[in-house]
Amino acid sequence: MKIGYARVSTQDQDLALQIDALTKEGCEKIFQEKASGAQRDRPELKAALSYMREGDILIVWKLDRLARSMKQLIETVEDFERRGIGLKSLQDPVDTSSASGKLVFHIFAALAEFERGVIRDRTNAGLKSARERGRIGGRPRLLSNRDLQVAKALLKDPAITVAEVAKRLGVSISTLYNHLPAARAESLEEAAS
C-alpha cells in the first residue's frame, strides 16, 4: 500500500501541492501535518508510521518533509528496512523499494558521514592550531589569579563566609567552589562542628 505524508512548517502554509502530488502518485491514505521539522513530536507522522505494515511504501514530496537532519533520515530508513517498509521521495532521487534507490540512499548517507568527518577533522585541526599559538578554548575564567589570592586570604578568617567572599568578588558561590574546591570542604567541616 502507498501511504503519503505531507508536512508544512507553519499554519499559514498550504498542503495542497504536496497532497495533489501524493494523490497523483497513487497514495491510498495521506497523513497531513502542519508542524516544524525541528519538532520531534509530530503526531501525524507517528500515526503514519504505526499505520504502515510490511510491504508498504511511505511517499513524501521531499525528504526534508520527513526528517530534519541526515542522521534522523538514516535512522528512519533503517527502521523502515527492519520493518520491510519502503520510502520514496517525489522530488529527490530516492526510492528504497528498489535496489538502485537503496544504492542512491546509501551513497547520500556515506556522503553525509564523510561530511561530518571532514567537519570534525577541520574543527580538531583548528583547535590544535589555536593551542599551538597559545590560545586556549572555552570560556574565560571569571576569577583572576589575584582574585583567587584575595579569596583564599578572606576564607582564612572564620568570621567571613563563602557566600560573603563570592559576593565581594562578584561571582556565584558555585563559581568560587569551582575555582577553590577546598573552600567547600572547609565550609562543610565548619558546618559539621
C-alpha positions in Angstrom: 0.0 0.0 0.0 1.2 3.5 -0.8 1.0 5.8 2.2 1.5 9.6 1.8 2.9 12.0 4.4 2.6 15.7 3.7 4.0 18.4 6.0 4.4 22.2 6.1 6.2 24.1 8.7 3.7 26.7 9.7 -0.1 27.0 9.9 0.0 29.7 7.2 1.4 27.3 4.6 -0.7 25.2 2.3 -0.5 21.4 1.9 -2.4 21.4 -1.5 0.7 21.0 -3.7 2.0 18.0 -1.7 -1.4 16.4 -1.4 -2.1 16.7 -5.1 1.3 15.1 -5.9 0.8 12.3 -3.4 -2.7 11.6 -4.8 -1.4 11.5 -8.3 1.3 9.1 -7.2 -1.5 6.7 -6.1 -1.3 7.1 -2.3 -4.3 5.4 -0.8 -4.0 7.2 2.6 -2.4 10.6 3.2 -1.4 11.9 6.6 -1.2 15.7 6.8 0.7 17.8 9.3 1.4 21.5 10.0 4.4 21.4 12.3 8.1 22.4 12.2 10.5 19.7 11.1 12.6 20.5 14.2 9.8 19.2 16.4 10.4 15.6 17.5 6.8 15.1 18.4 4.8 15.0 15.2 1.5 13.1 15.8 0.6 12.6 12.2 4.0 11.2 11.3 3.8 8.8 14.3 0.3 7.8 13.1 1.6 7.2 9.6 4.5 5.1 10.9 2.3 3.0 13.2 -0.3 2.5 10.4 2.2 1.1 7.9 2.8 -2.6 7.5 5.4 -4.7 5.8 5.5 -4.2 2.1 4.0 -0.6 2.3 5.8 2.4 0.9 5.8 5.8 2.6 5.8 8.5 -0.1 6.8 12.1 0.7 7.1 15.2 -1.5 10.7 15.8 -0.4 13.0 14.1 2.1 13.1 17.2 4.3 9.3 16.8 4.9 10.2 13.5 6.7 13.4 14.3 8.6 15.2 17.5 9.6 18.8 16.0 9.5 20.6 13.3 7.6 21.1 11.4 10.8 17.4 11.4 11.6 16.6 10.4 8.0 19.1 7.5 8.1 17.7 6.3 11.4 14.1 6.4 9.9 15.2 4.5 6.8 17.0 1.9 8.9 13.8 1.4 10.9 11.9 1.0 7.6 14.3 -1.6 6.4 13.8 -3.6 9.6 10.1 -3.4 9.2 10.1 -4.2 5.5 8.8 -0.7 4.5 10.0 1.3 1.5 10.5 5.1 1.2 10.0 7.2 -1.9 10.6 10.9 -2.4 8.9 12.5 -5.3 11.4 15.4 -5.6 14.6 13.5 -4.6 16.1 10.5 -6.4 15.2 8.1 -3.6 13.1 5.0 -3.7 14.3 2.5 -1.2 11.8 -0.1 -2.5 14.2 -0.6 -5.5 17.8 -1.8 -5.5 19.0 1.3 -7.3 17.0 3.6 -4.9 18.7 1.9 -1.9 22.1 2.4 -3.6 21.4 6.1 -4.1 20.2 6.5 -0.5 23.3 4.7 0.9 25.6 6.9 -1.3 23.8 10.0 0.3 24.3 8.5 3.7 28.0 7.9 3.0 28.5 11.4 1.8 26.8 12.8 4.9 29.1 10.7 7.1 32.1 11.9 5.1 31.0 15.5 5.6 30.6 15.0 9.3 34.1 13.5 9.4 35.6 16.4 7.4 33.9 18.9 9.8 35.3 17.0 12.8 38.8 17.0 11.3 38.7 20.7 10.5 37.5 21.5 14.0 40.2 19.4 15.6 42.9 21.0 13.4 41.7 24.5 14.2 41.7 23.7 17.9 45.2 22.2 17.7 46.5 25.3 15.7 45.0 27.6 18.3 46.6 25.7 21.2 50.0 25.9 19.4 49.6 29.7 19.2 48.9 29.8 22.9 45.1 30.2 22.7 43.0 28.1 25.0 39.4 27.3 24.1 36.5 27.6 26.4 35.0 30.4 28.5 37.3 33.0 30.0 38.0 32.5 33.7 35.8 34.6 35.9 38.4 34.9 38.7 41.9 36.1 38.0 44.9 34.8 40.0 44.7 38.0 42.1 41.0 37.3 42.9 41.9 33.8 43.9 44.6 35.1 46.3 42.1 37.5 47.8 39.5 34.7 48.2 42.0 32.4 49.9 43.1 35.2 52.3 39.5 36.0 53.1 38.5 32.4 53.7 41.2 32.0 56.3 39.1 34.3 58.5 36.4 32.0 60.1 34.1 35.1 60.5 33.8 35.5 56.7 31.5 33.1 54.9 32.0 31.6 51.5 28.8 33.5 50.4 30.3 36.8 51.5 33.6 36.2 49.6 31.6 35.2 46.5 29.5 38.3 46.7 32.6 40.6 47.2 34.2 39.1 44.1 31.0 39.3 42.1 30.6 35.6 41.4 28.3 32.9 42.5 29.1 30.5 45.3 29.4 27.6 42.9 31.9 29.6 40.7 34.0 30.2 43.8 33.8 26.5 44.7 34.8 25.5 41.2 37.9 27.6 41.5 38.7 26.7 45.1 37.3 23.2 45.8 38.9 23.3 49.2 36.6 26.1 50.2 33.7 23.7 50.0 35.4 21.1 52.1 36.4 23.7 54.7 32.8 25.2 54.9 31.4 21.6 55.2 33.8 20.9 58.1 32.8 24.1 59.8 29.1 23.3 59.4 29.6 19.9 60.9 31.4 21.3 64.0 
